[in-house]
Amino acid sequence: MSDSLFTPVSLGDISLSNRIVMAPMTRDRAGEGDVPTQLMVEYYAQRASAGLIVTEGVQPSPVGKGYWRTPGIHSAAQVEGWRKVADAVHAHGGRIVMQLMHCGRVVVPANRGFEADVIAPSAIPCPVQVPGPDGTPMDCAMPREIAAAEIPALLEEYAAAARNAIAAGLDGVELHCASGYLINQFLNPASNHRTDEFGGSAENRARFPLMVLKTLAEAIGPGRVGVRISPGNPYNAMDPSDPAATFGPFIAGVDALGLAFLHVADMALPELDTLAFLRANFSGAIIANNNLKADSARALLDAGKAQAVSFGRAFIANPDLVERIAADAPLAKPDYALLYTGEARGYTDYPAYSA
Ligand SMILES: Cc1cc2nc3c(=O)[nH]c(=O)nc-3n(C[C@H](O)[C@H](O)[C@H](O)COP(=O)(O)O)c2cc1C
């Protein structure tokens, strides 16, 4: 029987030569002006045998930046930088989509290197510390509430970012709706206390997130837009309770848009079989993630619970993860102390396997 991990698949307009996806991972290696560096070109090219790479989170605007040395997609220089990344991945036969990550309230201003607002659905600070420029945990800034009148401009920022990603040659975008960043802040009752049409009921909390997805689909075509969620994930002070209620109206709206894929970090919740819930409410392709090994990933594909699977940490120290899985070769372990140093060490110096 053929190995489901190595069966080609199309996610919307994006055709993958295998079903092993590299999950998005922030690595803090952007250069001056939040422009992708040559080091990043090398890093992504090394991992291009993945059926699809989802880039690290990329800010669609300066206001979307919260962490140190994260790349953007709102300036001409950033577009040129990403073009080198996309060209290198394509030259190695890979596919790559950009994760659009607006941090919302999860911002340490010292990480930005410029002055900009900190915005969120409500003026509630994120009660979690985030590493500052030297790695020391620092408090997040107090955000100001986004005015309803600002929503059209925010949507236009997302549309411009998606058009820029396509102009840079990427194959599409993934909207980061997980892990407590801006979109998740709208969806979640802990961070959204609004009393207008963007707050209150789960339907209202899903309104802005769905407007963003519709805007992205109109900007670059629904077959090039994916979405990432992590129901029940308490990261960045999200209320993890009742994930089906929080995500139900959102998933219904996502399903209607006909997007390329739904990427889910399955938190293995006691109260919800997340993959079964999504399969029952979403008719498109699902990329499953979180703590997978080759065997458990294959089992999800074989059972039809997912159409592709993603690996995060395994790609850090195994640039040739796809080849290692194919050869049943051992996996190298990453050095977690080197995740965010900004250097080549612990980033591009993990070798491919040699028996
Ligand atoms: C260093 C690191 C950075 C990450 N950055 C992001 C990110 O920018 N966006 C995102 O959606 N998830 C991010 N994640 C989560 C991963 O995409 C993935 O969901 C997580 O590692 C679980 O998958 P795994 O068990 O295969 O590692 C990050 C994870 C790690 C380890």
The ligand as a Gaussian input file, in Angstrom:
#p B3LYP/6-31G(d) Opt

LIG

0 1
 C       10.038000      27.989000      18.155000
 C        8.564000      27.937000      17.851000
 C        7.960000      29.034000      17.258000
 C        6.598000      28.999000      16.930000
 N        6.034000      30.073000      16.279000
 C        4.761000      29.975000      15.798000
 C        4.220000      30.997000      14.954000
 O        4.872000      31.985000      14.581000
 N        2.937000      30.839000      14.530000
 C        2.171000      29.745000      14.892000
 O        1.019000      29.653000      14.473000
 N        2.673000      28.766000      15.673000
 C        3.949000      28.839000      16.113000
 N        4.478000      27.809000      16.841000
 C        3.678000      26.578000      17.083000
 C        4.001000      25.514000      16.026000
 O        3.563000      25.914000      14.741000
 C        3.339000      24.157000      16.361000
 O        1.951000      24.341000      16.464000
 C        3.868000      23.555000      17.661000
 O        5.283000      23.520000      17.673000
 C        3.323000      22.124000      17.865000
 O        3.729000      21.287000      16.777000
 P        4.912000      20.210000      17.009000
 O        4.467000      19.316000      18.124000
 O        5.022000      19.464000      15.706000
 O        6.144000      20.964000      17.354000
 C        5.822000      27.843000      17.227000
 C        6.451000      26.754000      17.848000
 C        7.793000      26.785000      18.149000
 C        8.440000      25.568000      18.771000

